[in-house]
Amino acid sequence: MTDPLLRVENLKTQFFTDAGTVRAVDGISFEVREGEIVGLVGESGAGKSVASMSLLRLIEDPGEIVAGEITYKGETIFGLEEGPDGELREREDMLSNEEIRTQIRGNEIAVIFQDPMESLNPVFTIGGQLREFIELNRDLPKDAAKEEAIRMLREVGIPDPEQRYGEYPHQFSGGMRQRVLIAMALACEPSLIIADEPTTALDVTVEGQILELVDELQDKYDTSFLWVTHDMGVVAEICDRVNVMYLGEIVEQAPVDELFHDTKHPYTTALLNSMPRPDRTVGELEPIEGVMPEAINPPSGCRFHPRCPEAREVCQRVHPDAREVAHADGHPHRAACLKHDVFDAGYDESPPLETATQETAGVPAGGRSTGGPGGEDGATDLKDSVIEDGGEPTDGTRSDDRGETHE
Amino acid sequence: MGLARYTLYRLLQAIPVLLGITIITFVLANLAPGDPVQLMLAGQEVDEELVEAIEQQYGLDRPLHERYVTYMAGVLEGDLGYSIHWGQPVTELILGRVGPTLLLVLSAYAFAIATAIPLGIIAATRRNEPTDHVSRIVALFGVSTPSFWIGIMLILLFAVQLGWLPSTGLVYPWRGPDAYAWIDTWPELLYQTARHLLLPMIALGTLQMATLMRVERTQMIESLHGEYVTLARAYGVPERTILRKHAFQNAQLPIITIIGLNLSTALSGAVLIEYVFNINGMGRLFIEAIQALDYQLIMGITIVFGTIFVVGVIVTDLSYAYIDPRVTYGEEE
């Protein structure tokens, strides 16, 4: 198999805030191959957008990429090595800020954002903004860039492009603005487009049109997409392969059909059960219990265990990484759940955590917060054992931090 | 509605405002204590008949609304009445004094804008660094210090102690070098104008500078966090262009509003600054008119100040409409 277009390995992006370190992206690995649409799915706050912005090294202070490797077409977008003093330092072959700006951003990797009103500058014309990006990324003179801009506007289905070229963003409808952003991305002729929830702000009929347009243009230009969304319906419609993110980690990774029909992670199952599906008739949708904990203080063990209906005692202690649990269509099917045999963590013998699940599901920072309603005999013992076993570093300072974030 | 029609529309809207200004001014001037005839006679003992004759001559025996109509008829022809104290038509007096005031206010604005915008941008890009803290202190000082005090301090330092700059009067470039015996050439005239203008300009402009700087900083910070800035970055636009083009233009809209609205503070500030620096502008004329209870002159100056302010606000609105394409000139969408 040829090298993938984009390879991300063990990427960690953290935000250093006064309240503590937010581990927004905590060791994710995935690939995007040529011509593929790869989904990055998860609830709000799972770290999807931070992950995608890390690919362009567009993380703003106080955020920072702290570990991992991002390789694009053989070039190192991010990479660390151990220096002679034992400290980590940036690798020599890592692209400089200037190189990232001129060689990667726009012309190799382009983005489409969620809110087309916010991401177009209200005081410049649509055409002016398009032309500027084309000039910059394709090295075209003004006139040619303008022609190209008009051609792209026509290509994404904007009627009367010559006239609309000179109009301002507020004169466009939401769907039309999103088409403009797609034109912008394609006009720069990148090999990869990061689409960060591009249809979330649109109504359903317009969303359908945009997805169709992307499908059509993707066939024509053979551009790869990293499609960031929380909507499993969109994933089913457009993606080839999917990565499901939960609290900064990828918990399941599979080709799209596999993911839907042979789901291997309880979180993915929960996500799928919480939305209507055309292929199944259900009496009632099942929302996922509780809210996602904050990435500032993730639960020990498996991060999903406080909300997981299948959680067992062992899930509180052992933190699973995503391992290959099946193989389909030449792609591995990875899942980070201890119930699979490859982990061999004693899941089957472990007592279920059902009471704890119900009691602690609603607590934002996970099931271990002190002073919560939990703490009946068995649960207390488990909590103690967690701290003793030390699945995650939980020293005194850290629990103090947690107390603060709760208030 | 196009920009031209919008302009016309705004000008028409200004008419009731200006009418309101004249009515309030006229009524207040007539309610104020002090009898203009007694003032004219300056305490001389005269008989009733003469007083009545004078009142009749000036129309003071007629009811208030009739006098207002007569007054407004004059105002429309450019006649703001007659100053008893100076023995000159009010219009003539004001025309002779409006130049220095406008020169002072406009240069103070120029100074404020030229310093506030770069300083605000620097503070925004170096948020919470020493530069930002210094600018915050300067702004706090500028906002909380009365302009006349700054003026006096500037005079004490630069005119009295160091002797670098003159402390009184102005040199008016529109009079030409021939009007001044001690100035021969145009460049010398302009140089002298600048020298005389420097201190009052800083004294009057500091407050505006401080306000504008803080607003510019806030706006730039907000603009730099806009998603369109992130998008421009994601498309490889150089940071310099982002600052100068993408973020900058968006940040200027509130600045324009503040400039327009602060025109009133600038004009009232000019009254004090002209007094401190002994500049023969409208502000000084205003104070002198009040001291002499010269009602016609007080009314005339109030109307002119009011008109300048209204025009300023209209210009603000128009430039807003010109810069921000979202301003729709009041048409229905």
Interface residues (C-beta under 8 A of the other chain):
Chain A: L56 L58 R101 T102 I104 R105 G106 N107 A110 V111 F113 D115 E118 S119 L120 N121 P122 V123 F124 T125 E132 F133 L136 N137 Y168 H170 M184 C188
Chain B: G226 E227 Y228 T230 L231 A232 R233 A234 Y235 G236 V237 P238 H246 Q249 N250 I323 D324 P325 R326
